[in-house]
Amino acid sequence: MAMQRGVIFFLWVLVLARTAVIQDQCRVIELISRKLRLENRVMYMRDYFPIDYQLLVKHEEILGCQNVSSLVNDGITVDELRFLWGIVSENVLESVWRVLPPRHPSRSYVSDLRNVFNVLHTDAQPELGDIIKDVLERLWTPGDKMTSVAPKDLLDDCLRVLDVLYREDCDLCVPGSAVEDALCPRGTVPGWSAAQRPSC
Ligand SMILES: *[C@@H]1O[C@H](CO)[C@@H](O)[C@H](O)[C@H]1NC(C)=O
């Protein structure tokens, strides 16, 4: 009996600890999603750049709905995906930062966002499987093949993946009226449904 109660208490503490971690994360996630609002992405990542500007990034810096979908099919856990998304997003922001001249109007936006991502994954790192380790290794190995992409596209993907990975645990609202544009298309990511949510 006492033993059983001990086990139950232990499980309860585990649940509480997990809830605390996810609630802390949700506060950060809400902050990030506010910063990634459409007006901000358009202004800081497109309007303040030359027309048709393309940034050189590594292939691994592109992490969109398709990637999440195939990683889920490979059996990657949500914790691993969240970790990967945090690392990739921080890398992307560093890549954008590197091309900004000293008095560029997007500088503080990019560095604020980068700092928030930094807070996000100072939390415990999950056990990483080989697939994610390989992606990270390619991301961090210099001199690999690059690809060019518009800066705003990178942050559009960042928000779409945020929504897929956190909307349920963090009760996220649907960002703005341009819903289709800001979210992964319905049914692309297995296991995630586009449940009815309030818009924000
Ligand atoms: C996402 O998919 C693209 C296209 O297949 C690929 O080049 C890129 O490396 C993938 N990103 C990650 C983080 O695996």
The ligand as a Gaussian input file, in Angstrom:
#p B3LYP/6-31G(d) Opt

LIG

0 1
 C       14.060000      19.813000     -45.334000
 O       13.845000      19.349000     -46.634000
 C       14.710000      19.915000     -47.608000
 C       14.242000      19.439000     -48.967000
 O       14.122000      18.052000     -48.999000
 C       16.146000      19.494000     -47.301000
 O       17.022000      20.054000     -48.231000
 C       16.498000      20.012000     -45.900000
 O       17.781000      19.585000     -45.541000
 C       15.482000      19.498000     -44.881000
 N       15.749000      20.141000     -43.593000
 C       16.069000      19.475000     -42.490000
 C       16.315000      20.288000     -41.275000
 O       16.183000      18.263000     -42.465000

